[in-house]
Structures are given as C-alpha cells and as structure tokens.
C-alpha cells in the first residue's frame, strides 16, 4: 500500500513539474520581440497604409455586455496618421469632449498585424488589419472607456477608415 502512495505521489510531482515547465515555455513563446517584426505583411504593408486616415466607423464595445459606443455615429471624430516607419498617432474626439491621442508603432510580427503602444512598449498586441478598396479596417481587443465612467474597459474595436 505504501508503494502505491509513493508511486502516486511521484507521478503527481512529475506531472506538476511537466505542467509548470510547459506553462513557462508557453509564456515565453507568447512574448513578442518587436525588434524582430517587419513593415511588410502578407496582404499589405505599412507603406500601403502610410498617410492620414479618417474613421467612418469607430465602434467600441465591452464583450458580453450591451455597453457600446460608436464615436463617429455619435458625432465625434477619429483620425489616424501612419508613418512609413510604422509610427502612428490615433486621435479620438468624442462629441463634446477633449481629444485623446494614442501613439505607438505598427508592424507585422510572425505574420500578424501588431500594435505596440508608446505607454506599453513591452506589451505588443496582435490585432486584425485589412486594406480593401481604399478602406483600412482594424478590429481587435483594446482598452477604451466605453461606458464613460472614467476607467478604461477591456473592449473590442471595429475601426473603418478612409484616406483623408
């Protein structure tokens, strides 16, 4: 009986070590080294989106809730300036509010469209980006004060832009 308990305890320890080693490997793999990223993607390149853009839709919603806002439909504006080196400035002005600017870099990391914000340089995030018939579309997870309570919400954005 004692042998079974020792064997079972040994198996559990080995499994625990295996799981822990897999988890640490996984977190290392999830990290994006932005210095390895490229300005060229498989469907478009940063040079294709360089310039000034104005949103025709800027929908932010909190997944799993009915909380959402479309800045443009509500009378606000969203502009995006993308530089050929991947640098960008995004300016969001909700109707009746002061403008909020966000800056950072865009690139393709491991083939995925990726954003790195200047205020979170060590935490790049993959998003979806497409360029079709002169419309630049960005979708994905972001932080934005959707409900207007002064706190950033984990949100999902659908941003459709046309050249200014």
C-alpha positions as a Markdown table, in Angstrom:
| # | Residue | x | y | z |
|---|---|---|---|---|
| 1 | Unk | 0.0 | 0.0 | 0.0 |
| 2 | Unk | 2.9 | 2.3 | 0.9 |
| 3 | Unk | 4.5 | 1.7 | -2.5 |
| 4 | Unk | 1.3 | 2.7 | -4.3 |
| 5 | Unk | 1.2 | 6.0 | -2.3 |
| 6 | Unk | 4.8 | 6.7 | -3.1 |
| 7 | Unk | 4.3 | 5.9 | -6.7 |
| 8 | Unk | 1.2 | 8.0 | -7.0 |
| 9 | Unk | 3.0 | 10.9 | -5.2 |
| 10 | Unk | 5.9 | 10.6 | -7.6 |
| 11 | Unk | 3.7 | 10.6 | -10.7 |
| 12 | Unk | 1.9 | 13.7 | -9.4 |
| 13 | Unk | 5.2 | 15.5 | -8.7 |
| 14 | Unk | 6.5 | 14.7 | -12.2 |
| 15 | Unk | 3.2 | 15.8 | -13.8 |
| 16 | Unk | 3.3 | 19.0 | -11.8 |
| 17 | Unk | 6.8 | 19.7 | -13.0 |
| 18 | Unk | 5.9 | 18.9 | -16.6 |
| 19 | Unk | 2.9 | 21.3 | -16.4 |
| 20 | Unk | 4.9 | 24.1 | -14.9 |
| 21 | Unk | 7.6 | 23.7 | -17.5 |
| 22 | Unk | 5.1 | 23.8 | -20.3 |
| 23 | Unk | 3.5 | 26.9 | -18.8 |
| 24 | Unk | 6.8 | 28.8 | -18.6 |
| 25 | Unk | 7.7 | 27.7 | -22.2 |
| 26 | Unk | 4.3 | 28.9 | -23.4 |
| 27 | Unk | 4.6 | 32.3 | -21.8 |
| 28 | Unk | 8.0 | 32.8 | -23.3 |
| 29 | Unk | 6.6 | 31.9 | -26.7 |
| 30 | Unk | 3.7 | 34.3 | -26.3 |
| 31 | Unk | 6.0 | 37.2 | -25.9 |
| 32 | Unk | 6.6 | 39.3 | -29.0 |
| 33 | Unk | 10.0 | 40.7 | -29.7 |
| 34 | Unk | 9.1 | 43.8 | -31.6 |
| 35 | Unk | 12.6 | 44.2 | -32.9 |
| 36 | Unk | 12.0 | 41.0 | -35.0 |
| 37 | Unk | 8.9 | 42.4 | -36.6 |
| 38 | Unk | 8.6 | 43.6 | -40.2 |
| 39 | Unk | 7.0 | 46.5 | -42.1 |
| 40 | Unk | 5.7 | 44.1 | -44.7 |
| 41 | Unk | 2.7 | 41.8 | -44.3 |
| 42 | Unk | 1.3 | 39.1 | -46.5 |
| 43 | Unk | -1.7 | 41.2 | -47.7 |
| 44 | Unk | -0.5 | 44.7 | -47.2 |
| 45 | Unk | 2.5 | 46.6 | -45.9 |
| 46 | Unk | 2.9 | 49.6 | -43.7 |
| 47 | Unk | 3.9 | 51.7 | -46.7 |
| 48 | Unk | 0.4 | 50.9 | -48.2 |
| 49 | Unk | -1.3 | 52.5 | -45.1 |
| 50 | Unk | 1.1 | 55.4 | -44.6 |
| 51 | Unk | -0.7 | 58.7 | -44.5 |
| 52 | Unk | -3.7 | 60.2 | -42.9 |
| 53 | Unk | -7.0 | 58.4 | -42.3 |
| 54 | Unk | -10.4 | 59.4 | -41.0 |
| 55 | Unk | -12.8 | 56.9 | -39.5 |
| 56 | Unk | -16.3 | 56.3 | -41.0 |
| 57 | Unk | -17.0 | 53.9 | -38.1 |
| 58 | Unk | -15.4 | 53.7 | -34.6 |
| 59 | Unk | -17.3 | 51.1 | -32.7 |
| 60 | Unk | -16.1 | 50.1 | -29.2 |
| 61 | Unk | -18.0 | 47.5 | -27.2 |
| 62 | Unk | -17.5 | 45.6 | -24.0 |
| 63 | Unk | -17.7 | 41.9 | -25.0 |
| 64 | Unk | -20.6 | 40.0 | -23.2 |
| 65 | Unk | -22.5 | 43.2 | -22.4 |
| 66 | Unk | -24.7 | 45.7 | -24.2 |
| 67 | Unk | -22.2 | 48.5 | -23.5 |
| 68 | Unk | -21.0 | 50.1 | -26.7 |
| 69 | Unk | -20.3 | 53.4 | -28.4 |
| 70 | Unk | -19.7 | 54.4 | -32.0 |
| 71 | Unk | -17.7 | 57.6 | -31.7 |
| 72 | Unk | -18.4 | 58.7 | -35.3 |
| 73 | Unk | -22.1 | 57.9 | -35.3 |
| 74 | Unk | -22.4 | 59.9 | -32.1 |
| 75 | Unk | -20.9 | 63.0 | -33.8 |
| 76 | Unk | -17.2 | 62.5 | -32.8 |
| 77 | Unk | -14.1 | 62.0 | -35.0 |
| 78 | Unk | -11.3 | 59.6 | -35.2 |
| 79 | Unk | -8.2 | 60.2 | -37.2 |
| 80 | Unk | -5.1 | 58.1 | -37.7 |
| 81 | Unk | -1.7 | 59.1 | -39.1 |
| 82 | Unk | 0.6 | 56.3 | -40.0 |
| 83 | Unk | 4.2 | 57.0 | -40.9 |
| 84 | Unk | 6.3 | 54.9 | -43.3 |
| 85 | Unk | 8.4 | 53.6 | -40.4 |
| 86 | Unk | 5.3 | 52.2 | -38.7 |
| 87 | Unk | 4.9 | 55.0 | -36.1 |
| 88 | Unk | 1.3 | 56.1 | -35.6 |
| 89 | Unk | -0.9 | 58.7 | -33.9 |
| 90 | Unk | -4.5 | 58.0 | -33.2 |
| 91 | Unk | -6.7 | 60.9 | -32.2 |
| 92 | Unk | -10.2 | 60.2 | -30.8 |
| 93 | Unk | -12.6 | 63.1 | -30.1 |
| 94 | Unk | -15.9 | 62.1 | -28.7 |
| 95 | Unk | -18.7 | 64.6 | -29.3 |
| 96 | Unk | -18.4 | 67.4 | -26.8 |
| 97 | Unk | -15.2 | 66.0 | -25.2 |
| 98 | Unk | -11.5 | 66.8 | -25.4 |
| 99 | Unk | -9.3 | 64.9 | -27.9 |
| 100 | Unk | -7.4 | 61.9 | -26.7 |
| 101 | Unk | -4.2 | 60.9 | -28.5 |
| 102 | Unk | -2.5 | 57.5 | -28.6 |
| 103 | Unk | 0.9 | 56.9 | -30.2 |
| 104 | Unk | 2.9 | 53.8 | -31.0 |
| 105 | Unk | 4.1 | 51.6 | -33.7 |
| 106 | Unk | 2.5 | 49.2 | -36.2 |
| 107 | Unk | 4.3 | 46.2 | -37.7 |
| 108 | Unk | 3.8 | 42.5 | -38.7 |
| 109 | Unk | 5.2 | 40.1 | -36.1 |
| 110 | Unk | 5.3 | 36.5 | -37.1 |
| 111 | Unk | 2.9 | 37.5 | -40.0 |
| 112 | Unk | 0.3 | 39.0 | -37.6 |
| 113 | Unk | -0.6 | 42.7 | -37.7 |
| 114 | Unk | 0.7 | 44.0 | -34.4 |
| 115 | Unk | 0.4 | 47.3 | -32.4 |
| 116 | Unk | 2.9 | 48.5 | -29.8 |
| 117 | Unk | 1.7 | 51.5 | -27.7 |
| 118 | Unk | 4.3 | 54.0 | -26.5 |
| 119 | Unk | 2.9 | 53.7 | -23.0 |
| 120 | Unk | 3.3 | 49.9 | -23.1 |
| 121 | Unk | 6.5 | 49.2 | -25.1 |
| 122 | Unk | 7.0 | 45.7 | -23.6 |
| 123 | Unk | 3.4 | 44.6 | -24.3 |
| 124 | Unk | 2.7 | 44.5 | -28.1 |
| 125 | Unk | -0.7 | 43.1 | -29.1 |
| 126 | Unk | -1.9 | 41.4 | -32.2 |
| 127 | Unk | -5.0 | 42.9 | -33.9 |
| 128 | Unk | -6.7 | 42.3 | -37.2 |
| 129 | Unk | -5.9 | 44.7 | -40.1 |
| 130 | Unk | -7.0 | 44.8 | -43.7 |
| 131 | Unk | -6.9 | 47.1 | -46.6 |
| 132 | Unk | -9.6 | 46.6 | -49.3 |
| 133 | Unk | -10.6 | 49.1 | -51.9 |
| 134 | Unk | -9.1 | 52.0 | -50.1 |
| 135 | Unk | -10.8 | 51.1 | -46.8 |
| 136 | Unk | -8.4 | 50.3 | -43.9 |
| 137 | Unk | -10.1 | 48.2 | -41.2 |
| 138 | Unk | -8.8 | 47.5 | -37.7 |
| 139 | Unk | -10.5 | 45.1 | -35.3 |
| 140 | Unk | -9.4 | 43.6 | -32.1 |
| 141 | Unk | -9.1 | 44.0 | -28.3 |
| 142 | Unk | -8.3 | 47.4 | -27.0 |
| 143 | Unk | -8.8 | 49.4 | -23.8 |
| 144 | Unk | -11.3 | 52.2 | -24.0 |
| 145 | Unk | -13.7 | 53.9 | -21.6 |
| 146 | Unk | -16.8 | 52.6 | -23.4 |
| 147 | Unk | -19.3 | 53.4 | -20.5 |
| 148 | Unk | -17.9 | 56.9 | -19.8 |
| 149 | Unk | -17.1 | 56.2 | -16.1 |
| 150 | Unk | -13.5 | 57.4 | -16.4 |
| 151 | Unk | -12.0 | 53.9 | -16.3 |
| 152 | Unk | -10.6 | 52.1 | -19.3 |
| 153 | Unk | -12.6 | 49.0 | -20.2 |
| 154 | Unk | -11.4 | 45.8 | -21.9 |
| 155 | Unk | -13.2 | 46.5 | -25.2 |
| 156 | Unk | -13.4 | 45.3 | -28.8 |
| 157 | Unk | -13.0 | 47.8 | -31.6 |
| 158 | Unk | -14.2 | 47.9 | -35.2 |
| 159 | Unk | -12.5 | 50.9 | -36.8 |
| 160 | Unk | -13.1 | 51.6 | -40.5 |
| 161 | Unk | -11.0 | 54.4 | -42.1 |
| 162 | Unk | -10.7 | 56.1 | -45.4 |
| 163 | Unk | -7.9 | 58.3 | -46.6 |
| 164 | Unk | -8.2 | 61.9 | -45.6 |
